[in-house]
């Protein structure tokens, strides 16, 4: 998190470009990031190698859009976000956020962005959560009334009331994640970068965070770039998804289109009252049977509702659940499809 008054512009200080809502809020044109890495090649020798973490990525995000930015570990997601925040400088290409070059003008941009970096907290480890928020208040010079309004809203919607006097180091991962999301929003950022915002959260807490982010985007027009391994986050929050792997943008479009390109499948887990022969249903195939439990695969781009209704009508059903395909399997199938075409 930015620290000190010299780093953060005055609250409410807007450039002319940023008042204009007609432009693409985030712009990347052929952006690259190359790291020099030294590897041992002998007992006393090291050779320098280049690792291309981001390889010529281009995309636009209009102001107020919520976009999922997904891919396997090491794909280049975090590197992209660090360049968008100005933490890293691109090795090539052009990058702008609200018309600003992040690496050249971090001070001007800092007030306009909020960041939650997964496992890395922006809160003060030994201080109670409330004191961390007071420091954010002072550091960003947020007007008192606005700070109180934002804090009350975050505390209520993220269920933080009982945690305000607890030192950050004593919070669970899920509690700290909710605390980090609140801290990132107290100064009214216009763009929010979220890295795994629902990690470590139970089902109810996940729903609260998703509802909060949805309302934030609808009411305040906050632009959101979301990285996650949970496709349910993307389905419930984002109409658009971008897939990155090995530093390259592989897909940019609706989530349904991603499933079609990757030919991915959901899994319906069905618990029956008793052991029966494999279930037969149009558009699904049984992939596993263990006693009264059966696993059925069906195209991820299709709704599960007709399949569930058919099984409920024809079989003695006890329980069922739908499992989403993991990102890695979707991308692997995309690669296989491209290799076959090539």
N, C-alpha and C positions, 0 to 999 in steps of 0.2 A: 504494500500500500504506500502511496506517496506520503512523504513526511515533511513537515516544515512549511512555513508560509511561503517561502521563496519558490516552492514547487507548484503550488496550487493557486490558480487565478481566483479573482473575487467571485463569489456566488452571483449567478445571474449574468456574468459577462459573456455575451454572445457575439460571435463574429457575424458579419452580414451574410456569409454563405450559409451559416448554420440556422439562420432564421428562415431560409428558403426551403420549404418542404418538398420541392419538386425534383430535387436531384437524387442520384443514388448515394445513399449515406455512406456505404462502404464500397470501395473500388479497388480491385486488384487487377493489374495487367502484366502478365508474364512474370510474376513474382517468384524469385528463387532465394533459397538460403542454403549455403554450402559451409560446412564446418571442416576445418583441418584437424585431422586426428593422427597422432603418432602411434604406430604399432611396432612392437618388438619383432624383429626379423632374425635376430641372432643374440648371442650372449651380450655383445656390446654394441649392437646396432639397432637403430630405430628408423623406420621410414615413414614419411608423411603421406597420408592418404586423405582424399577428400570424400566426405559423406554428404550427399545431396539430400537434405531433409525435406526441402520443398522444391519442386521441379517445374517451374513455369506455370504456376496457377493463375487463372484469370476468372473473376466472377464479379457480379454486382449485387448489392443488397439495398433495395429501396428503403427509405426512411419508414419506420414503423412495422417492418416485416419481422416475423419470427422464423428463423431458419435452423434446421438441424444440420450439424457439420459432423459427420460420423466416419468411422473407420477403425481398423484394428490398432492395437498398441504399436507405437512407433511409426504410424502412418504419416505424421507431420501435423496433426491437429494442434497440439500445444505450441509448436513452433510458429504456426500461422497466427495464433492468438497473441503470442508474445511479440510478433512483428506488428500486429494491429494495435497493440498497446504502447509500442515504442520501446519495449524492453530489449528487443533484438532489432538490428538493422538489416534489411534485405541485402543479399549479395547482388541482386539484379532485379530489373522490372520496376514497376511504378505502383505505389500503394498510397491510398488516401482514405481518411476517415473524416467525414464532414468537411471535405475539402482541405484537410490538414495532413501533412506528412508526419506520421507519428514519431519517427526516429529523429526528426529535425526540430520538432516543436512539441515535446512531451508536456511542457508546462502549460501550453495553451489547450492541449487536448485533455489533460488529466482530470479537469473538473467535469468533463462531458462523458466520461466512461465509468462503468462499474465492472469489477472483475471478481469472479469466484473460481479459484484454481483448485478444484478437487480436494486432494489430500493436504494442500498447503493453506494454512489459515492466514488471513490478514488481520486477525484479532491479536490483542496483546495477551500473551500466554498466562501471565500471573495475575492479571487484573480481572475483576468481575466483569461480566458482559456489559453491564450498564456503563462502567468506566471506559471501556473500549468505545462505546457509542459516543460518550462525551468528548473523547479525543477526536473522533471523526467530526463531531459538531464544530469543535474549535479549529481543526486543521483546514476544513473546507469553508469555514466562515458561513455556515448555513444560518439564516435568520432564525431566531429563537422559536417563533411561532411555527415556522415551517418545519423545523427540526422536531418539535413536539408532535406535530401532526403526522409526520412520516414515521416517527418512532412508535406512536400509538397504533398506527395502522399495521406496521410490521409485527409488533408484539402480539396484536390480536390475531392476525391472519396466520402467523407462523407459530403461534402457541408458545411464546417466549416468556410469559409473565413470571413463571416460577423459576426461570433461569437467570434473571437479570442480576442477581446478587452472587451468582456462582462463578468462581474463577474459570477462565476458559480451559485451563489444563484439566479440570474435573468434569468437563462435558464429554458425553459420548460423541462418536463420530457424527451420528445423525443430528444431535443437538447442536454441535458446532457448525455443521453445514447450514442449518437454518439460521444460526447466528451470523454466519458469514454472508448469507444472502441479504439479511437485513442491513448489515454494515455497508454492503455494496450499493444500497439503494437510498440511504439516508440523505445523500446530497443531490438527489434527483438526476441521475445520469440519463443521457439521451440514448446511450447504447449500453447493453449489458452483455458481457461475455461470461458464459457459464460452462464450466468443465465438470461434468458428472454431478449435477446439483442434487440428485436424489440418492446418491450413494449412501449406503448405511441406514436408509430410512425404512420404517415399516410401511405397510400398505396405506394406513390412514395418513401418516405424515407425508408420504409421496403425493397423495391426493390433495392435501392442503397446499403443498408447494406448487403443484401444477395449477390449481385453481388461482393461487396468488399470482403466478406469472401470467396466466391468461388474463386476469383482471388488470394487471399492470399494463400489459400491452394494449388492451382495449381502451382503458381510461386515459392513459398518459401517452400512448403512441410510442412507447419505448421499443427501440430496435433490439432484438435479441438474437444472439448467435449461440446455439446450444450444442455442446458436444456431449455425447452419452453413448453407453453401450446398451441402454434400455430402450428398445424400439417403442415401448408403450409411451415413454416420454415424448418421442417424436410424433407418434400418431395422435396424441391428445393435444399437442401444442403447436405443431408446425405443419403447414400446408406444403412446404418445400423442404427438400433434403438434398444435401451435397455429400457425396462419398469420396473420400481421399484415401489413397493407398500408395505406399512407396513415394510419397511426395507429389503425386499427380492426382488431378481431379478426374475421377472415373465416371461420375454421374451427377447431374444437376437437374432436378425436376421433382414431381410429386412422389410421395412414398409408394403409392400403388404402382407407378411406373418402374420404380426400383425393383419391386418384387417381380414384376413381369420380365425385366431385363435379366435379373439373377435367377429367375425360375425358382424362387424360394418357396418353402412350404411351412405352414403352421402345423402344430401337432395338437390334436384333440385327445385328451386323456379321459377315458370313460370307465367309470366304476359301475359294474352291473350287480344285481342282487345275487347272481350265481354265475358259475362258469358256463359259458356258451360258445358255440362256434364263432369264428371271426365275423364281425359285423359287415354287412353289405350295404353300401350307400353310394349313390351316384356322386362322382366327383371326389371321392375319398378312397384311400386304400389302407388296410391294416398293416402296420409295420412291426407290431410286437403284441404278444398276448402273454399275460402272466395271471393265471387263475381267472378271477372275475374282472380283472383290469385289462383294458385294451388301448393301444395307441394307434390313432388314425392320422395319416398325413393328408393334407389338402392344400391347394394353392393359396399362398398368403395374400394374393390380390383379391381373393373372394371373401365375402362375408361368411362368418361361421354360423349365423343364425339359421339358415335353411337346413344345414347339416344337423345342428343341435335339435331342431324341431323334429326332423325325421327320426333321429335315434330315440328321442323322448317318446315319440308316438308308437314306435315299433318294438322297443326293448325295455325290460325292467330296470330302469335307471336309478342309481343311488346318488351319484355325484359325477361331475365332469369339470374339466378345466382346459383352457387354451394356452399353449406355450408358443411364444413368438420365436421365429428363427433368429439365431445370433448373427451379428454383423459379419463375423469371419466367414461363416458358411455362405452368406449371400455374395460376398466379394469373391470367394473361391469359385462359385458357380459363374459369376460374371467373367472371371479370367478364363475358365474352361470354355465358355461360349465364344469369347473373342479368339482364343487359340484355335478352336475348331473352324471358325470363319476364316482365320488367316492361313 
